[in-house]
């Protein structure tokens, strides 16, 4: 039996037949079948064949289902490409070398299922699934991210054992429309279930629940015997209250039933008084139970649903939820896990959504395929708006496939099956026809099916919208561009020609140290009617935990081998090229707002503040103005505490009584503190937390930290001490007991991913900014003062740098000036860099923090007193690069455990970084396991630091965040603690 040939399914060659999307597969539906199902997850017998028609061998290994074989010890390893296909063949062809996984296990069919209809459900398989039972062919399915169901009633016997074989072919004609920006894998990626129903069963349930309380439930009924028995009927309950059967609808369908005899339709209705309306802020759910009865009243089938009452509509250029224009604070999300690849558990998904909720996100785009079904249940429960995206991306051959009639069936099939599965989820507010597949007749056909089947939601598709944001004749109800420059978006909204909501499907690319200008984008979105938000690319860094010694994925046994974004010794986060492939797209797979272990990157704190539900609008008349920036919720779920940070006096706290504000309302509240008379800089922060337990956060979880400056810093003054010598060597380098490398000019940073892919890094290298030649021009000495003038010569020009070292009563004053020639019009930084002795392991500072921030990504880092060990300042982006900087630093100390060390005070807020790595160290390696930390600290004080932008995929930073040519001046004092 185990060696039976795979024909006749193999004879169909489904991996090269785009007109064949399925054979033997049951229609998709929204009926809940989890109750009573037998889960077949676990270890299966497994063979990996070199091609679909290769003979089975005698030796079987083991593979865990669900799971991809590329992560389970086979020689077929993960591979990453963004746009290009991993093989040269044109659609619909595939290579002859085509890994094929054969999964097999025995199944005991419950004896009590005698006389029932028995169905196999395979949650997802990549890319073509072939099903056999006891050697008999059952069916074929394509579409790697939706379940396939097969009727096994005629091929298994209750009370007996059957041998189930699931064969997965990796490459197929379908691979050409699954060319998404993620790792290529192969295997069964979601759970396998076996369930039974009565022959008379619910074939589908469609729920439409409006915000006015009107409920309509449409049921479709079939019988395994073909003809429906007489007298069946449907009943329903909503939170225990009986629904009314729509007899008029049933009578209208009765005549059709007599003609066809194999499809029954029934409708249930209810009008719910005082309905609790669902939104992302108030995810109110009701329990709906639908029962199918035989003529004698006994229950033949049951389906349970959690439903939400809400409306979605487009009015003019606004997307409305429950009549309100809501901001879409979205994220693009893949199903991903660093140990199991495409397979994610319920707990994984809940942790994803809980984290997103805590950082202010309210929307998810299921990039670029329908996600695991449990995600939608969680989105309903926790409160997210979902753009549900079909499993269509033909990036490499987009133009050819969009109008190719051979792929017409696949386009419509994939979009329709997504809608049929997910239509009852209140969280789903928009259907997406796919991603980066050009635009053609195949899209129009799929859009037409959706509009007919579900007129309650809009349809979007970026490929159609890009032909004209206001074009009414394309298959997109929303203008959803990718990485459109902000000025273009504003101009469109102000043009008077806008006809659709403008919500970018991707607008800020989170690759490495990135997401610059995020706050600028949202300031414009909130201030410009017609702009409504967008989705950041993306949630995850798709780093796979890899064993360094053999280059293999760590697999399921790697749990616990990472923490806070860092892989354990002997392991690293792998990206493109790390599994031996020569054709790859490198670290472009590492472009998320969280690390592979779900540790938040600093941008998450930026987003949390940008999305703050409660804000301080201004400081005036000895008070501050608070505003509620939610759409549907008051402030009763929040609690607050005031914090007053004084530059020279520590931090004071006091409880805050939040005003009763409805959405959009403002109120003035008095200052909780009397400002001290010393005149120092002062900042007021409102620490906003959850007042009670939320489904996504326990009581006391920080929601936001709005802040306002109450008083600016006074001008810094110094008293020179002429009788104290300043020690400078013959090369004009400062000698100091706590410095191992004197402060010198720095014009370069270890390139970020944006710098590399945006072309800036190449330009800086061409200019020679990474290694200029320093030539001393003059060293002038005077009592208590030394002036050093040096030229830094590089291919792009000569930068003159002047340092004036003056002994002052509180240490050493360093005044610096650098003049950049016009040719150096956009450099990474201008500032000083020095290195300290070992042992100074604690950094304390007054400025923005505590997390990393940069000039164009600093809105989420409040000013205050902060302290961290030096080793915790560095941000371990998957490819080492510039990181760990803090913006707006006024002063800092570096100290040893005995409180000795150094203190620095800056002339005004500056960008500062303290790490264990020189810029050259970071730029020389590809992974963090290759870095060797230095014993001392490498300290950068920047007069100007270039913004981060998102140029790896999208717009660069704004001109206001560039470092221009010309004269730059800065000063700071250094003293010994």
N, C-alpha and C positions, 0 to 999 in steps of 0.2 A: 504493500500500500504506500509506504513512504517513498518508494522509488518510482511511483507512477509518473508517466510523462505529463507535462503541463499543458499539452494540447487538449482540447481544440482552442483554448483561449490564446495560446501562443500563436496558433495559425492565423489569428486575426491581426497579429502585429499591432496591438493598440498603441504602442509607443511611437508609431509613425503614421497614425491615421487621425488627423484633426477633425474629420467628420464624425468620429466615434468618441463621444464624450462619456458614454456609459453603455453597459449592457447588463440587464438583469438587476439594475439598481432601482430601488423604490423611490417614489417622489419624496422630496423634502417637505417637512411640515413643522408646525410649532406645537405639536402635542407633547406633553411631558411624559417621558417613558422611564424616568429614573427609578420609580418605585417598583420594587420586586425584581429588578434586573440583576443578572449574574455578571459580576465583573471578571473579565478574563485577563486583567493586568498581571504581570509577573514574568518569570523566566520562561521563555519559549525556546524550543530547539531551533537552531539557526544555521544556515549556510549562506555564504556570500559567493555568488557566481559571477564570472567575468562578463556574462551577457545573458539576455533572457532565454535564449535557446540552448544554452550550455547544459550538459547533463548534470544531474545531481551527483555529488560524491557520496562516499560511504561514511565519511566522518562528519558528525554534527557538533557544533559548539552551542553556546548559550547566548541569548540576547534578551535584554529586559524590554518588555513592552508595557507602556509606551516608551520609546526611545529611538534615537537615530543610531545606526550602526557606525557612523562616522565618529562617534564619541565613545564607542564601546570596544576599542582594541583591535579593530580591523585595519587592513592596510589602505582602505579607502578613507582618507582623512578629510577634515573640513577644508573648504576652499572659499576664499573671499574675492569677489569681483563686484564692482558697483554697476557698471553699464554693460560691459562686454560679456558675452556668453562664454562659458568655460569650455566650449568646443567650437570648431570652425564651421560646422555644417549650417546651411541656411534653412529657414523654416520650410517645411515641417520636419526636415531630416535631423537625425541624431547619429552620434558615432556608433560604430560597431562594438567598440569596447564600452559596455554599458553595465555598470555594477547592478546586480539584481539580488535582492535579499529574500530568501525563502524562510518564512517563519511558520513553525508548525507546533501544535499541541493537541493533546486529547481533551475532549470536553464531555463531561457527564451531563446529559440533558435531563433535567428534573422529571421524574415520573408523573408528577402532578400536572405537567403541561400537556398531558394527553388530550387530544381534541382541540387544542388551542393553536393559534397562529404563532409561529416561532420566527423571530427576526434577529439577525446579526447586525450590530452597529459597529463600524470601524470609525473612530472619531476623526482621524486624519491620517493620510499616508502620502509620502512624497517620493515619486510623482504619479506613477500609475499603479493601481491596486488590482490584483487578480485573486479571486476567491475560489477555493476548492474545498469540498467536504467529502472525505473518504474517496478522494481522487476524482470526484465528479465536479465539472465546472458549474459555478454558481453565478458569477458575474464579474464585471469590470467597472472601475470608477476612476475618473480623473478629477482634478481640483484638489490640491494638496492641503487645503485649509478648511474644508467642510467635511462633515461626516457622510459616510456612505452606508446605506442600509440594504440588506438583502433578505428575502423571504426564504427561510430554510425549512419550512413546514414539510415539503415533499422530500427532503434529503436527509433528515435526521429523525430518530425515533425516541420519544420520551422514555426515560428509564434505561436508555442504552448509552454507550460511549461512542462518540464520533471523533474523527481526526480532522481538525480544521487547519487548512494551509492558507496563509496569506503571503502572496508573492508581490514584492514591491520592486518595480523597475525604476531606476533613478532618472534616466534621461528619456524624454519623450517629446512629441510635438507640443505638448502642454508646457514643457520647460521654457519654450520661447515666449510664453505669456506669463511666466512666473519669474521673470528676470528682475527680481527686487534687490534692493540694496541691503544684502544680508549674506550670511554664510550659506553656501550650498551644502546641503546634507542629503541623507537618504534614510528612509525608515518609516516606522509607524509612530506618529508623534503625539497622538491623543488616545485616550482609553478605548478599549474594545469591550463591548457589552453584548450579552445575549438576553433577550427579553421575550415575553409571551403576551399575547392579547387574546381576547375572545375573537372568534371569526367575525363577529359583528363588532366593529371598532370605529373610533373617531379617526378620520383620515386627516383632519386639520381643524384648527380652532383659530379664528381671527378676532382679536379684541380691539374695539375702538372706544376709548374712554375720554370724553371731553371735559374741559375744566368746569363746565356748567353742571356737571354731574350726570350727564347723559351717557349711558353705557349700552353698547351693542356688541353682542357676541355671536358671530356667525360660525356655524359648525358644519362640517362636511362628514358624511358617514358612508362607510363602505362595508362590504362583507366579503370574507375570503372565498366564499362559495360563488361569488359573482352577483347573483340577484339578491336584493335586500329582502329580508323577511318583513311580513306585514306587522304593523302596530308599534314599531319602534318609536321612541320619542327621546327628547333631550331635556334635562333640567339643569339648573345652576343655582349656586349660592354665592353671595358676596359678603364676606365677613359674617357668615351665618344667616343672612337674609336671603330668602328665595327670590330668584329672578322670574320675570314673566316671559312665557313663551309667546313669540309673535305669531299668532295663529294666521294672520293675514298673509305673512310671508310664507308660512308653511303651505297654505292653500295654493298660493301662487306657484309653488314648486311641485305641488302634488301631481299635476298633469305631466310635467317633465319626468317625474319619477316613474310614472306608469309606462312612459315610452321607453326610457333607458333601462330602468330597473336596477342599475348598479351604482348610482350616486344619489345619496340623500342629503338634503340641506335643511337646516333649521336655524332659527334666529331667536336669541334671548335678549330681553331688554330690561333696563332699569333706569329710574331717575333717582339719583342719590341726593338727598337733601343735605345741606351744610357740608358739601363735599370737601375733603382735605385735598388740596391741589398739590400735585407733584412738581417739583423743580429741583435743580441741582442744589439749591440752598435748603429746600424743604422737601426731601425725598420721601413723601408720604405714600405708602403702599397699602393696598387692600388685597386680601386673600380671595381669589376667585376659584371655585370648584365647578367643573363641568362634568355632568354624568350622562352617559348614554344608556337608555333603558330598553330592555326587551318589552314585548307586548304585555307580559305578565307583571311588569314593574320592576323586575330584578335588574341589577346594574350589570351591564356588559363591559363598560369601559369608563375610565375616569381620567381627567386631566386637570392638574392644579397649576395655577399661575399666580404670581404676584404682579399686580397691575397698578398703574398710576394714572390719575386723571390729569391730563394736560393737553394743551393745544400748541401746535407749531404752525406758523404761517409766515409768509413774506408779504409785507405791506410796503409798497414802494421800494425804497432801498434799505429797508430794515428787516432783519430776521427777528421775529417776535416769538417768545415763549410765554404762553398765558397772557398775551397782549402786551408784554413788556419787551422793550429793546434790550437784550442782555449782551454783556460783553463776553466774548469767547476767549477765555484764558486757557489755551489748549496746549496739548503735548501730543506728538506722534509716538505711538507705542508698538513695538514688536512683541510677539511671544518669544521670550529669550531667557536662557539660564546659563551661567558660565560652566556648569557641570553637565547639563543634559541637553544643551543646544536649544532645539525648538520645543521641548517638552517642559511645561510649567504646571505646577500643582495649584490647587485652590488656595493654599496658604501663601504661595508665591504671589499670586495675583492679588489677593487681599492686601498683602504687604505693599505691593506696587501702588495700589489705589489709596491706601491709608497715607502713604508717604506723599503722594501727589496732593491729596486733600490738605495735608498739614502745611504745604508750601503754596497754597493759594490757587492751584489749578482747578478748573471746573469743567474741562472738556478733554476728550480723547479722540484722536483720529486713529482708527485701527490700521495703521500702516503696515503693509499694503495688501491686506487680506482680512477676511473675517477672523477675529481672534477666538480663543477658546470660549465655548459657550458660558462658562462660569464667570467670565469677565463681565458679561452683560448683566447677569444677576447681581453682581457686586456693584456695578455702576448704577443700577436701579436703586439698590439699598443705600449706598453711601452718597449718591448724588453727583452724577457726571452727565454732561451732554456728550453724546457719542455721534461722531461721523463714521458710519459703518461703511467700510471700503471693500469692494469686490476684489477677488484674487486675480487681478489682471494687471500685468505690467510687461510690456514688450520692448523695453528700453532700447536694446541693441538693434532691433528690427521694427521699430514702432511704426514708421511710415508705411512699410509694406503690409503689415498685418492689419492695420486699422480698417482697411477696405477689402481685405482678403476674404471672399465668401467661404473659404474652407474653415475659417475661424469664427464665422458668424454664430454657429450653434454654441461654441464654447463661450463666447462673450455673453450671450443671452442666458445660457445655462448657469453660469457662475453668478451673474447679477441676480437672477431670479431665485436661485437656491438660497443666497444670502438673505434676500428679503423674506422668503418663506420661513426661514429659520428664526429670524430676529424681529419680526414685525410687531410682536406683542410687548416689546420692551419699551417702557416710557423713556428710558435714557437715550434711545436712538432717535435723533431728531433730524438727521440728514442721511440720505443714501449717496454713496460715492461710486462712480462707475469704474474706479480703478485709478491707476497712477502711471504717468509718463509712458503713454502708449499712443502718442500723437492723437489724431481725431479723425474718425471716419464713420462709414455707414454702420459698422458693427456697434459702435457706441450709441448711435441713434436708435438702433433696433432694441438694444438693452434698455435705454431710457424710456422708450415707448412702452415696453412691458411693465416697467416699474410704475409709470404714471397711471396706467390702467388698473393695475392691481392694488396700488396704495397711493391714492391721491392726497393722503393726509400729511405727507412729508415732502420737502423739496429734494431735488436731485442736484448733485454737483459733480463737476469733473474739470480739473485744471486744464487738461488738454483742449477742451472745448472753450473754456473761458478765455484762454490766452489769445484766441482769435479776435477777441474784442470784449472788453469788460462789460460793455453795455449792450452787446448784440443780443437781441431777443430771440434770434432764430437758432441758437446753439443749444445743445443738450446740457445746459447748466443753469440752474436758477440762481446760483451764487457766483460772483466773481471771486475766484479762489486761486490767485496767482502764487507762484513760488518766488520768494526772495525779491519781490518787487521793491525797488528803492523807495524809501519813505517819501521823498519829495514827489515822486510820480503818483503815489497813492493819495497824497493830500491834494495834488493838482486835479486828479480825477474826481475826488469828492467835492471840490470847489468849482468844477467846470460847468455844472448845470446839465451835464449829459448822463450822469450816473443813473442807472435804472435798476441795479441789483445791489444787495449787500456785498461789501468788499471784506472778505474774511480770508486771509492768506492761509493756504493749506500748509505752507512751510514759510517761516519768515526770519528765524534766527537760528543759525547753525552752531550746535554745541560741541564742536570738535576741539578737543584740547582746552587750552586756556582761551575762552571765547565768550560769545554772547555780549560783546560790547554794544553800547547804545540801546540796550533793551528798555531802559527807563525813558530814553528819548522817544522811542517808538510808542510807548504807552502814554506818554504825555500828549503826543499828537493824536493817538487814537481816541483818547477820552475827550479831547478838545475839538474833534472834527466830526460833525455829523456825516454819516455815510461810511465811516471806518468803524469796524465792530470787533476787531481782534484778529486772532490767528493761532497757529499751532507751531510751537518750537520743534525743530528737528534736533534731537529726539530724546526719548526717555533714557535709554541704556547706552553705555559703552559696551559693545558686544565683544569684550575680551573673553577668550576661553582660557580657563585655568590649564596651564601646560606644565608638564614635568620637564625641567631643563635638561636632565641627564639623557633622556631618550627622545625628547621632542614630541611626546604623545599627549593627548588630552588627559587630564587627571581623572575625568569621568566621575561617576557617582560617588566614588570613594574619596573625592577631594573635599568633601564637606569639612569645614573647620580650618582649611588651609589658606584662609584669607581673613583680613580684618581691616576695617576702616579704609577700604580701597587698595590695600597693599597685600600682595601674595606672599605666602610664607617662604622662608629660605628653601632653595631648590625648586621653586616654582615661579611662574611669571604669568602675566596676562598676555596671551598670544593674539596677534592681529594678522592681517594679510601678509603672506610670505613666510610665516613662522612654522608652517607645516611642510616646508620643502617645495611648495609650488613656486614656479618662476614667473608665472603670469598672474599678477594680483594687484590690488589697489591699496595695499599697505594699511596704514592706521586710519583710513577714511571710515573704517567700521567702528572706530572709537569716537563717537560724536554724540554722546548723551549728556544729560544733566545729572546723571548718577554714574558711579563707577560700576563695574560688573557685579559687585556684591551689594549693590543698591545703596552704598554710602553716598550721601548727597555731595555734589560738588558745590563750590562757593556760589555759583550762579543761582542755586536754589534759594539761598537767602535773599538774593537780589529780587527774584520773582516774588517771594513771599511778601516783601515790602511793597512792591509795585501793585500787588493784588490785595493790599490790606483792606479789610472791610470797614475799619474805623481809622480815620486820619486826622492829623492836626493840620488845619488849613493855614493858619497864620497866628502870629503873636501880636496882640494889640491891647492897649488900654489895661495893662496889668492882668491880662487874661489871654486865653487861647481859644480858638474856634475849632470845635470838633465837628466832623461830618460822617454820616453813615453812607458808605459807598456800595451797599448791597442793593439787590433788585427787589427782594421779597421779604427780607427778615429784619426784625428789630435788633436791638443790642442786648436783649435780656440774656442771651446765651454767653455773653462775654463778661469778663472781670478785668479790672485794671489796677495798676500801681504806678505812681509817679516816681521818676528817678531824676534828680538834679545832679548833673556832672559838672564839677568845678575844676578848671584846669589846675588850680593850685590848692584845692581843698577837698579832694575826694568826692564821694557820692552820697547824697541824701535820698531817702525814700519816704513815701507816704502813700496810704491807700487812696484810690481814686474812685469816686462815685460817678459812674457813667450816666449821662443824661438819657432820657427816654426819647430816642430818635427813630422815626420811621425811615424807610429807604429814601435816600436823597435829601433828608433834612439835615440842618446844621444847628449848632447851639454854642454860645459863648460860655466858658466856664472860667472861674477865677484861678489865678496861679496858686498852687498848693504851698509855695515857699516864698519867703521874703528873700530877695537876692542880697547876699553879703555886700558890704561896702567896699571890698578890696579892689573891685574893678576888673577882676580877671574874667577870662572867657567862661561862659556858662551855657549849658545845653540841657533842655528839658525833654525827657523821653517818657512816653506812656507805654509801659509794658502791658500788652493786652494778651490775656490768656482765656482759655475756656473756663466758664464759671461752673460747669458740671461736666459729667462724662458725656462725650459725643460718641457716636458709633466709630468714628475714626480717630478719636483722641481722648485720653483720660483728662479729668479735671486738672487744670493748671498747665496744660500744654500751651506754649507760646504761639500766638496767632500772628502777631505783628508787633513792631517796635517803632511806631511813628515818633518823630523827633522834630524839635524846632530850636533854633539858636535864640537864646535870650540876650546874650551880650557877646560882642566880639572881643578878640584878644587885643591887649594894648601893644604898642610898638615896643620891640625888644631894644634895651639899652645896655651898653657895656662900658666898663671903666678900665682903660688900659693900665698895665703895670709894667713900666719901662725898665725896672731893675730885674726882671725875670727873663732868663735867656730862653729863646726858642731854638730847639735843636733841629737843624736840617743838614743832611749830608751833602757831599760835593755834587750829587746828581739832583739836588733840589728836592729830595724826598724827606718827609717829616720823620723824625725819630721819636718814638713814644713807647714807654714801657709795656703798654697793653696791646700794641699793634705789631703784627708780624709782617704786614705789608702796608706801606704808607698810602694815604688817599691819593688816587690819581684819577684822571679824567676817564669816564666811561661813556661810550657812544653806541654801544651794541648790547643786545640781549640774546640769550639763547632763543633762536626763532621759534615762535609758536607755530602751530599747524596753520593758522591763518596767515602768518608771515611767509611760510614756505609755499603754500598753495596759492596765495595771493600775489606772489612774485616779489614781495618786499625783501625777503631774505636774500634772494639772488642778487638784487640790486645792492644791498648792504655789503655783501661779500665782494661784488665787483668794485665797490668803492673802497674796500679794504678796511671797513670799520671794525671788523672782528680782530684785527691785529695791526693797528697803526704803529708807526715808528715814533717814539717820543724823543725829541731833541731839545735839550735845555738851551734857552736863549739867554737868560740872565738870572742871577741870584743876587738880590740886593738885601744887605743886612743893616739893621738899625737897632738901637736899644729896644728890646722887647718886641721886635717885629722882623719878619723875613718875608720878602716878596720873591716869588719864583715865577718866571715866565718860561713856558715850554710850548713848542710846536708839535702837534701830532700830525704826522705826514702820512697820508694814505692816497690811494689812486684817485679818489674823488675830490681831493683837495687838501689843504692844510688848515687845521683847526688850531688857533692860538688859545692857549689856556693859561690864565693867570691865577695864582693862589697867593693870598696874603695871610700869613700866620701871625697873630697878635696875642701876646700874653695879656689876659684880662683877669679881673679879680675872681671870676668863677671858672677859670680854666684857660682854655685856648680857643680864641676866635679864629675861624677859618672863613675867609671871604673869597669867593671864586667867581671867575668870569670866563666864559668860553664864547668865541666868535666863530660861527660856522659860515663858510663861504656859500654863495648862492647855489652852487652845484649840489650841496648837501641839503636839499630842501625837505627831506622827509626821512629822519633817522629814528632809531628805536628809542633812544634816550639821550639826555645830556645830564651828567651828574658825576658824583664821586663814588669810588669804590675803594674799600680798604678791608683788611683782614685782621682779626684779633687773635690773641693768644688762646690756647685751649682752656677749658674750664668755665667759660662764661656761657652757661647753659640756660639761663632764664632771661627772656625778653619781656620787659614791661614798657607800655607806651600809653600816651594820651593821644588819641586820634581815632580814626575809623577802624572798626573791628567788631568782634575778634577775628572774623574770617577774612580770607583774602579779598582784596578789592583793587581796582585799577581806575584810571581817570574816567573811562566810559562805562564802568560797571561798579559803581560805588553807592548806589541808592540804598542798598540793603545792609550797609555796614554803619551802624550808628556811632557817633563820636562819644568817646568815654574813656575810662581807665581800663586797660586790658593787660593781661599777662598770660603768656604761654611758654612752655619749654621750647627752646630753639628747634628741636627735632620735630615738633608738631606744627611748625609754621609752613613747612614745605607742602605743596599740593602735588600728589603723585599722579599727574596726568599720564596716560598709558605710554605715550612717547615722551621722554623727558624734554622739558622746554622751560622757558621763563615761567616762574610760578612763585607763589608765596609772598607777593608784594602786598603792602598795606597802603591805602591812599589816605591823604589828609593827616599824616602824622605830624604832631607838633613837637614832641620830645619823647625820648626813650632812654632806658637803661639796659645794659647787658651785665648780668651779675653772676657770680659764683655762689655756691651754697653758704659761704661765710659773709655774703652781702658785699664783698669787694667787686670791683669791676669798673665800668665806664658809664658816663651819662652824656647824652647828646641833646642839645636844644636847637631847634631849627628856626630860621627867621620867619617862616610862615609854613602853613601846611604843605607837606611834600610827600611824594611817593617814596617809600622806604621798603627795602626787603632785607631780611636776615636769614641766611640759609647756610648749609654746610657745603655748598657747591658753587664753584665759579661758573660763569656763563659758558666757558669753553668746555668744562666738564659735562654739562648737560647736553651741549650740542654734539659731543663726540660719541654718544651712545644711543642705542635704539630702545633699550629696556632698562628698568630700574635695577634689576639684579646686576647690571654691569657697572653701576655707580659705586664709587668708594667715597663715603663722606669724609670731609676734612675735619681735623680735630678742633680747629678754631671756627670762627664765624666769618662768612663773607657778607659784608654790609654794603648795600647800595643806598645812597641818598641822591635822589634825582631832582634836579631843577625842573625838568620836564620829562614826561614819559609818554610814549605813543599809546593811543588807545588800542583796544584789542580788536574791535570790529568782528565781522564774521566772514572774512574774505575767502575762507576755505571753500565755502559754497554760499554765496550771497554777497551783499554789499560790504564794502570796507567800512571802517569807522568814519565819522564825520570829520570835515576839515578842521573843526574846532578842537579836535583831539589829536591832531598831528603835531609833530615837533618840527618847527620851521627852521630855516636858515636864519642867521642874524646873531645878535648878542643875547646870551643867557647868563643871568646873575643869580647866585644863591649864597647863603652863608649859614654857618652853624657853629656851635660851641662844643668843645670836647673837654670833659673834666674827669678826673679819677674819683671814684666813689670811696 
